[in-house]
Each structure stands twice: as structure tokens, then as C-alpha cells.
Amino acid sequence: MYFDGSSTSTSTGVGIVLQFPPQHRWFFSLKLDLDCTNNQAEYEALVIDLSVLHDLHVVRVLIFDDSELVINQLNGTFQCMSCTLAPYHMVDSYLAESFDGITFKHISCGQNTVVDELAQIAFGAQLLGGNSGPMIPVLR
């Protein structure tokens, strides 16, 4: 699973790619109705991801993201000391416990471009050629 969260002063979006054996991929682009930082958006994307995977009865998951801070907080290399990130960290850690196996891997921004673009589309960024993606409201 790949994820990314992105936030601007006016909007927040998340991009998610779920991949089951290499030939099956599902792409999600979600606009969030909340003001948050980029790191909060990253954690929010993971809350959504882990909830979906749990509902699909996935037992093992490999998670990739380009946020070194978030990934290292989740794998225990860094402590989560931020009062704004701690609630997200706690929820994601709780959700992670429901899997038999979970691994968090940091990847470069260049390896995460698809989900980064999905996150930007979600909050209405213009695509190449001046088009924006369709807006579909998602309720949580």
C-alpha cells in the first residue's frame, strides 16, 4: 500500500494506492474537509488506509510513504512528541495492531509520485493541460 497526504492553506487531500499481487491496483483520491498540516494529512491518509484494509480482512500489509517523520514514528525509530500528531499516531498504532504483520517502509518522493498526484488532484490542483479531476464527495 502506498499513501500520501498533502495540505495547502485552502484544502487537504490524500492519495492512496492499494496493491494486491502486482497485477491488481486500486487508486483513491480523497478530499478531506479539515484544516491540517502535511504531516497530519499523512497520518489521516493512513487512518483511512488501515481502516479499509482491516474491513477487507487483510492480515499482512507492507506500507510505503515518503514522509520520513511519519514512517519512523510508526516503526518506533522516532518518538511522536508532537501534540498535534499524537492523536493520529495513537489511532494508526491501534489500527496497526489488528494486523498479523505490518511493515512501514520509507521511500523517496520519486517513488511515491502517483499517490502524491492523487492527493493533489483531491484538493483541486490543476493537472497538466489545465484539467482537474472530477470531485466526488466522500463521507467518513
Secondary structure per residue as TSV (DSSP state, phi and psi in degrees):
chain	resnum	aa	ss	phi	psi
A	1	M	-	360.0	135.2
A	2	Y	E	-116.0	143.1
A	3	F	E	-146.7	159.9
A	4	D	E	-157.8	145.2
A	5	G	E	-123.6	145.8
A	6	S	E	-143.4	137.7
A	7	S	E	-133.7	140.6
A	8	T	-	-122.5	-178.6
A	9	S	S	-68.5	-16.1
A	10	T	S	-115.5	-14.6
A	11	S	-	-162.1	162.6
A	12	T	E	-134.4	137.0
A	13	G	E	-138.2	156.5
A	14	V	E	-129.3	147.4
A	15	G	E	-120.9	139.2
A	16	I	E	-138.8	135.8
A	17	V	E	-126.5	117.9
A	18	L	E	-98.8	131.0
A	19	Q	E	-130.5	117.9
A	20	F	E	-108.5	152.3
A	21	P	T	7.3	146.0
A	22	P	T	-45.2	-26.1
A	23	Q	T	-84.1	-10.1
A	24	H	E	-115.4	119.0
A	25	R	E	-132.9	141.3
A	26	W	E	-124.0	132.8
A	27	F	E	-112.2	133.5
A	28	F	E	-131.3	138.1
A	29	S	E	-132.2	113.2
A	30	L	E	-124.8	132.8
A	31	K	E	-93.0	130.1
A	32	L	E	-98.7	138.2
A	33	D	S	-94.3	61.5
A	34	L	S	-157.0	152.9
A	35	D	-	-93.3	128.9
A	36	C	-	-159.0	171.0
A	37	T	-	-82.0	171.1
A	38	N	H	-60.2	-41.9
A	39	N	H	-66.7	-38.5
A	40	Q	H	-63.7	-39.5
A	41	A	H	-63.5	-38.1
A	42	E	H	-60.3	-49.1
A	43	Y	H	-63.8	-39.9
A	44	E	H	-62.1	-40.9
A	45	A	H	-60.2	-39.8
A	46	L	H	-69.8	-35.8
A	47	V	H	-57.4	-46.3
A	48	I	H	-62.5	-48.0
A	49	D	H	-58.0	-52.1
A	50	L	H	-65.2	-34.6
A	51	S	H	-64.9	-44.0
A	52	V	H	-63.9	-46.8
A	53	L	H	-62.0	-39.2
A	54	H	H	-62.8	-45.1
A	55	D	H	-64.5	-27.0
A	56	L	T	-84.6	1.6
A	57	H	T	63.4	32.7
A	58	V	-	-71.2	138.1
A	59	V	-	-108.6	-26.0
A	60	R	E	-129.6	138.4
A	61	V	E	-146.0	141.0
A	62	L	E	-113.0	121.1
A	63	I	E	-114.6	129.0
A	64	F	E	-117.1	138.1
A	65	D	E	-155.1	156.6
A	66	D	S	-94.7	1.8
A	67	S	-	-87.8	104.2
A	68	E	H	-60.8	-38.9
A	69	L	H	-61.4	-54.0
A	70	V	H	-62.6	-47.7
A	71	I	H	-61.7	-44.7
A	72	N	H	-69.8	-29.7
A	73	Q	H	-68.3	-39.9
A	74	L	H	-72.3	-32.8
A	75	N	T	-90.2	1.9
A	76	G	T	88.8	0.5
A	77	T	S	-68.8	-39.9
A	78	F	S	-110.9	147.9
A	79	Q	-	-85.1	146.4
A	80	C	-	-90.0	102.3
A	81	M	-	-103.0	-6.5
A	82	S	-	-83.5	127.3
A	83	C	T	-68.4	-21.4
A	84	T	T	-82.9	-26.0
A	85	L	T	-95.2	-22.2
A	86	A	H	-55.7	-43.3
A	87	P	H	-62.2	-39.7
A	88	Y	H	-65.0	-44.8
A	89	H	H	-59.3	-42.8
A	90	M	H	-63.6	-44.8
A	91	V	H	-65.3	-46.4
A	92	D	H	-63.2	-39.7
A	93	S	H	-64.7	-40.3
A	94	Y	H	-63.0	-46.8
A	95	L	H	-63.0	-37.7
A	96	A	H	-62.5	-30.4
A	97	E	T	-66.9	-16.7
A	98	S	T	-80.0	-4.7
A	99	F	S	-100.8	146.2
A	100	D	S	-69.5	-31.1
A	101	G	E	-148.8	130.3
A	102	I	E	-143.8	133.6
A	103	T	E	-130.5	132.0
A	104	F	E	-105.8	125.0
A	105	K	E	-123.6	132.1
A	106	H	E	-83.9	133.9
A	107	I	-	-127.2	163.9
A	108	S	-	-72.9	160.1
A	109	C	G	-58.5	-35.3
A	110	G	G	-65.0	-24.9
A	111	Q	G	-88.5	-3.9
A	112	N	G	-120.7	22.1
A	113	T	H	-66.0	-34.8
A	114	V	H	-62.2	-49.0
A	115	V	H	-71.5	-29.9
A	116	D	H	-62.2	-44.8
A	117	E	H	-65.4	-38.3
A	118	L	H	-62.2	-40.5
A	119	A	H	-64.3	-41.5
A	120	Q	H	-68.3	-38.1
A	121	I	H	-61.4	-39.3
A	122	A	H	-58.3	-39.3
A	123	F	T	-94.7	15.7
A	124	G	T	92.2	15.3
A	125	A	-	-63.2	147.3
A	126	Q	-	-77.5	133.9
A	127	L	-	-81.6	169.0
A	128	L	T	-55.8	135.4
A	129	G	T	91.9	-0.8
A	130	G	S	85.1	5.2
A	131	N	-	-93.3	149.3
A	132	S	-	-117.0	156.8
A	133	G	-	-72.9	162.2
A	134	P	-	-65.0	144.8
A	135	M	-	-99.9	120.0
A	136	I	-	-122.1	115.8
A	137	P	-	-66.6	139.0
A	138	V	-	-123.9	125.1
A	139	L	-	-101.2	141.0
A	140	R	-	-116.8	360.0
